[in-house]
Amino acid sequence: MFDMLLSMMGQSGKGGSGGVSFLIMMGLMFVIMYFIVIRPQVKQRKKLQSEIAGVKKGDKILTSGGLYATIVGVKEGIVVIQIAKDVKVELNRNMVSKVFPKA
């Protein structure tokens, strides 16, 4: 099988392993990038998604627009936030950037 792979790459079996070592190196680079970059981002995104799904009345949040607010109501896909005294706004749940649970 290894000989067939080498012949498909146009190299002979004598000292022509440059293509195979290149493939191994590229595979190793992908594995390193996965563990350094991709995996932590996926974990962080899942954590934020679970925090957003679990928001409840009284939680402090930061919106993607930069507003700090307090949740005063939760509907399906929408949170009602209070940004000032007697100022309530409905916000799409996906626009929540960070959740600060009440102490």
C-alpha positions in Angstrom: 0.0 0.0 0.0 2.9 2.4 0.9 4.5 1.6 -2.5 1.2 2.3 -4.3 1.0 5.7 -2.5 4.5 6.5 -3.5 3.9 5.5 -7.1 0.7 7.6 -7.2 2.8 10.6 -6.1 5.2 10.0 -8.9 8.1 9.0 -6.7 10.1 5.8 -6.7 10.8 3.8 -3.6 14.5 4.8 -3.4 14.9 8.0 -1.4 11.7 9.6 -2.7 9.8 10.0 0.6 9.6 13.9 0.4 5.9 13.8 -0.5 5.0 11.4 2.3 7.0 13.4 4.9 5.2 16.6 3.6 1.8 14.9 4.2 2.8 13.8 7.6 4.1 17.2 8.5 0.8 18.9 7.3 -1.2 16.4 9.3 0.8 17.1 12.4 0.4 20.9 11.8 -3.4 20.4 11.6 -3.5 18.4 14.8 -1.4 21.1 16.6 -3.7 23.8 15.3 -6.8 21.9 16.4 -5.6 21.6 20.0 -4.2 25.1 20.2 -6.8 27.1 18.4 -10.0 25.3 17.3 -10.7 23.2 20.4 -10.5 26.0 23.0 -12.8 28.2 20.8 -15.4 25.4 20.6 -15.3 24.9 24.3 -15.7 28.6 25.0 -18.6 28.9 22.5 -20.4 25.9 24.1 -19.9 27.5 27.6 -21.3 30.8 26.5 -24.3 29.1 24.7 -25.1 27.2 27.9 -24.9 30.4 30.0 -27.2 32.2 27.6 -29.6 29.3 27.6 -29.7 29.4 31.4 -30.3 33.2 31.9 -32.9 34.0 34.5 -34.5 37.1 36.0 -32.1 39.1 37.9 -28.9 38.2 36.0 -26.7 41.0 34.8 -25.6 40.8 31.2 -23.5 42.5 28.6 -25.1 42.9 25.2 -23.1 42.7 22.0 -23.8 46.5 21.6 -21.9 47.2 24.8 -24.9 47.8 27.1 -24.8 46.5 30.7 -28.3 45.5 31.7 -30.4 43.4 34.1 -32.8 40.8 32.9 -36.3 41.4 34.1 -38.1 38.8 32.0 -37.4 35.8 29.8 -39.4 34.7 26.8 -38.7 32.1 24.1 -35.8 33.5 22.2 -36.1 36.9 23.7 -35.0 38.5 27.0 -36.5 41.6 28.4 -33.8 43.8 29.9 -33.8 46.9 32.0 -31.1 49.4 31.0 -32.2 52.3 33.3 -35.0 53.0 35.7 -38.3 52.4 33.9 -36.6 51.6 30.6 -37.2 48.1 29.5 -36.1 46.7 26.1 -36.7 43.3 24.4 -33.5 41.8 23.1 -32.8 38.7 21.0 -31.2 36.1 23.2 -28.3 35.7 20.6 -27.3 39.3 21.3 -26.1 38.5 24.8 -22.3 38.6 24.9 -21.6 37.8 28.6 -23.6 36.7 31.6 -22.8 37.9 35.1 -24.9 35.7 37.5 -26.3 37.5 40.5 -24.3 37.0 43.7 
